[in-house]
């Protein structure tokens, strides 16, 4: 798989989780990439999945993309 295809797959997963209404809770970087922890989706969302999800990102471009998503998330106040 080319590096672009790998990035596109990781980006699609990230965008899908954000579209579900999940929020980024934690990002841990290591030598193998980054692990991103997402919250459970809000109650009443179209796709209610139980619990939080962690996702390992191995491409640098996907890690940049998750940073952009985190900045956007911080700009929008969290609904209680």
JOURZI-V557787 format. One record per backbone hydrogen bond with DSSP energy under -0.5 kcal/mol. NH is the residue of the N-H (numbers start at 1). CO is the residue of the C=O. E is the energy in kcal/mol with one decimal. If there is no record, write none. Layout:
nh->NH co->CO e->E
nh->NH co->CO e->E
This chain:
nh->6 co->2 e->-2.2
nh->7 co->3 e->-2.4
nh->8 co->4 e->-3.0
nh->9 co->5 e->-2.1
nh->10 co->6 e->-2.1
nh->11 co->7 e->-3.0
nh->12 co->8 e->-2.2
nh->13 co->9 e->-1.9
nh->14 co->10 e->-2.4
nh->15 co->11 e->-2.9
nh->16 co->12 e->-2.2
nh->17 co->13 e->-2.0
nh->18 co->14 e->-2.1
nh->19 co->15 e->-2.3
nh->20 co->16 e->-1.3
nh->21 co->18 e->-1.5
nh->22 co->17 e->-1.7
nh->25 co->37 e->-3.3
nh->26 co->37 e->-1.4
nh->28 co->35 e->-2.5
nh->30 co->33 e->-2.8
nh->33 co->30 e->-1.3
nh->34 co->57 e->-2.3
nh->35 co->28 e->-2.9
nh->36 co->34 e->-0.5
nh->36 co->55 e->-2.9
nh->37 co->26 e->-3.1
nh->38 co->36 e->-0.5
nh->38 co->53 e->-3.5
nh->39 co->23 e->-2.8
nh->41 co->49 e->-0.6
nh->45 co->42 e->-1.5
nh->48 co->46 e->-0.7
nh->49 co->47 e->-0.8
nh->53 co->38 e->-1.6
nh->55 co->36 e->-2.4
nh->57 co->34 e->-3.5
nh->57 co->55 e->-0.5
nh->63 co->59 e->-1.7
nh->64 co->60 e->-2.1
nh->65 co->61 e->-2.2
nh->66 co->62 e->-2.3
nh->67 co->63 e->-1.4
nh->68 co->64 e->-1.9
nh->69 co->65 e->-2.3
nh->70 co->66 e->-2.2
nh->71 co->67 e->-2.2
nh->72 co->68 e->-2.4
nh->73 co->69 e->-2.4
nh->74 co->70 e->-2.1
nh->75 co->71 e->-1.2
nh->76 co->72 e->-1.0
nh->76 co->73 e->-0.5
nh->77 co->75 e->-0.6
